[in-house]
Amino acid sequence: MNSPINLQKLPLLKEMFAFLHGGKHINRFTDHQLWAELERERDAYESLFKALGSNLKIDDRGFAWFQIDDATSNVSKATRQLALLFMLIFELKADTGFQLGRFTEWAINGDLLNTLIEKNRQLLDAEGLAELELLEQLLKTATNFGFTAIEGSHWKLLPAVFRYLDRFEELARSSDSAVEEIEQSEESTEESQ
């Protein structure tokens, strides 16, 4: 039997629920008080939110969120656009020799965004994002959801972006596996002829 949850030990429950229910991520770097509370009472929050029908996900790399299975079309559009932006940032940084796992150290500024536009104009045009102001607005949306933070004149990617990086790496592995299967199949066909 589960032990009862002492709500007195959860002084930030209302604030945490409102934060997560609003689609935001709690980040170790920017939401210090909420993150410390979540770490201290992790089991209680997971149990309580589960009982309330919310699926709390906590990644030990420093972020937490409510996993929502049926996203609205508006959220889906924002998610798709953020995925594109983050993918292009990762691609640009990888091409210039940066280690992807250290993305929280990168400064995302107007110069970088203009470079993205120059290198990926057709792709960004197709998504309606081929202007600096539109990418900056998208980064503001990312900030609202806890994926980025504004630091002076630039944005910083927060640990929640690992959700996108993990997916990109998973897709790359799947793609590599598919290519290997095709190559092996072609080799087998050539050998049998």
N, C-alpha and C positions, 0 to 999 in steps of 0.2 A: 504494500500500500504506500502511496506517495505521502510524504510528510506535508503538513499544511504550510502554505507560504505566508510568512509574516510580512504583511504589506508595510509595516513600520520600517523594515529594512530596505524598502524600495522608495526612498523619498523623491526620486526623479522619474517615477513610473509614468505620470501623466505627460511630462515633457518628452520622455523617450518614446512613448507610444505615438504622440502627435508628430514627432519628428519622423519616425519610421513610417507611420501610416500615410504621411504626406509624400512618400516615395523617395525620401532622402536617405543617404548613407551616413552612418555614424563613422567618423574617421578618427583614428588615434591622434593624428597630427593637428586636427582643427577642433575637434569636439572633446577636449580633454576630460571635462567633468563627466559627460555622458559615457565616454569610453571607460573611464576608471570605475564608474558605477556598474557598467555592464560586465567588466572583468571580475569585479568583486562578487556580484550576485548573478553570474551567468546562468547557473542551473535554475534559479528561481524565475528569471526573465524568460528563459526558453520554455519552461513549463507553463507559466502564466499565459504567455502569448499563444502557445499551442492550444491551450484550453479556450482561448478567445477566438480561435480559428485563423491565427496569423502564423506564418512560417518564418520564424527568425533564423537567419543565417549569419553565422559569425565566422569570419576568416581570420585566422591567427596572424596574418600579415598586417592586420590593423584596421579592419573595417567590418561593418555589420549592416544588414538590410533585411527588409521583409521580402521574401520571394513571392511574387505574384504571378500566377499562371495565366490569367486571362487579361492581357494588357489592352487598354483602349487604343483605338487607332491613332490618337494624338500621342500617346506614350510610345507606340510602336514607331511612329514617324521620327520622334526625337531619338529613340534608341537606334534606329537605322542611321540617322544622320551622325550621331555620336560615334557609332561603330566605324563609319566611313572616316570621320575626322581622326579618330584615334589610330586607325589602321594606317592612314597616310602619314601621320606623325611618326609612328613606329617605323614605317618603311623608310622615311627620310632619315631618321636618326640611325637606323641600322646601316643604311648606305654610307653614312659618314663615320661609321665605326663606334657608335655608342652602344653600350651594353643595355639591352632592353629592360632587364630586371631592375635597373637603377633609374627608371623614368621619373621617380619622385624628385630627382635632383635637377631635372631639365627646366629651363625657363622657356615658356611658350609665349612669344611676343609677336608683334606685328611683322617683323622681318621674317620670322619663321612661317607665319601664315601666308605672307605674300609669296614666299618660295613655294609653299604647297600649291597655291593658286597657279603659279607659273608652270609647275611641273605636272599638274593634274587638272588643268582647266576643263577639259571635256567631261571628265568624271564629276567634277564639282558642278559644272553647268547642268548636267543631267539631274542632279539632286537640288538644283536651285541654290547653290552655296558658293558660287564663283566670285564673290566679292568679299573684301576684307571685313566690312561691317557685318555681313551675314555670318561669317565664321566667328567673329567676336561675340555676336548675339548667341550663337550656339555654345560658345564657351561659358557665357553667363548662365545658360540653361544647365550646362554641366555643373556649374558652381551651385545652382539651386538644388541639384540632386546629390551633391557631395562627391562629385568626380574630380572637381578642380577647386582651387582657391586662388583668389587674386592676391598677388604680392607686389605692391607698388605698381610698376608699369607692365607687369607680365602675369601670366597664369602659371600655376604649379599643378601638375597632375598629382592626385592623391591616391592612396593605396587602393581605393575602390576600383580604379582603372585596371587592376589585376583581373577583374571579371572579364574585361574585353581581351586583355593580353592572353589569358588562359585559353579563351575561345579561339583566338587567332592561331595560337600554337597548336591547339587540337586540330583545327582545320588544316594547318600546314602538314601535320603528321599524317592525317587522313589522305591528303593529296599525295604526299610522298609514297604512302603505302599503295595507293591506287596506281601510280606511275610504275612502281616496282612490279605489281601484279601484271600490268600490261606488258612490260618488258619481258618478264618471265614467260608469259603466254606466247609472245612473239618468238622468243628463243626456242621454246618447245615446238612451235609450229615449224620453224626453220629446220630444226633437228630431225623432225619426223618426215620431212620431204625428201 
